[in-house]
Amino acid sequence: EVRMVVIQREGVTIELMIDSPIMNVTSNKITNQIILDVSPQLMGNRTMLPIRAIAEQLKYQVEWDQISNLVKIY
């Protein structure tokens, strides 16, 4: 059984394996492996993903607002 998450957007493909700290990012036919601080996990019926790492690979700006405890993605 393969437990993988695949995200595709504007020519970028991100592959994450559940419980693995390795994220594969393919853009312009070049694949890079990135080591994550936190592995994707299954919790109940939900898949928890490292949103900052994913958003940054998709060229979004990510900010943490410490006052409101919110992640802002632009």
N, C-alpha and C positions, 0 to 999 in steps of 0.2 A: 504494500500500500504506500503510495507516494503522497506525502502531505506537504504540498507546495502552494505558495501564493505567487501569482504572476500579475504584475501591474504593467500596463502599457499606456503610454501617453506621448504623443508627438514624436515618434521615432525612438523613444527610450523604452526598453523592456527591463523590468526589475524582477528577479526571481529570488524568493526567500523560502527556505525549507524550515518547517516547524522544528524547534529545538536546536537549530544550527545557527552559529554566530556568523555565517558567511552569507553575504548578499552579492549576487551576480547582477551587474548592470551592463547592459548592451546598448550602445549608441553608435551609429555609423559603422556597424559591423565589427566594432571593437568591444570585447567583454573585459570588464574589470571586476576583480573580487575585492570586496570591502569587508573587513572584520568589524562586526557590530559589538557594542558594549552590552546589548541585551538581545537575546534570541527571540524570534517570534514564538508565541506559545498559544496553546489551546486552553481556554479556561471556561469550563462548562460548554455552552453552545456558541462561544465567541472566539474569534481569533484576534489576539493582541499583537500589534505590530509596532516596531520602532518608528513612529511617525516622523520624527525629526530627520532621521537618516533617509527615509524615503522621500520626503518633501524636498530636501536639499538636492538629492539626485535628480529630481524633476525640475530643478532650477527655481524653486520657490524660496523666498526669504522667510526664515523662521525666527520668531522672537518669543522669549519667555517673559511674561508680565508677572513679576513677583508679588506685586500688590494685590492683584485680582486672582492670582494662581491660574492664569490662562495661557495657553499656547496660541500665538497669533501666527498665521500662515498667510503670506501675501504672494 
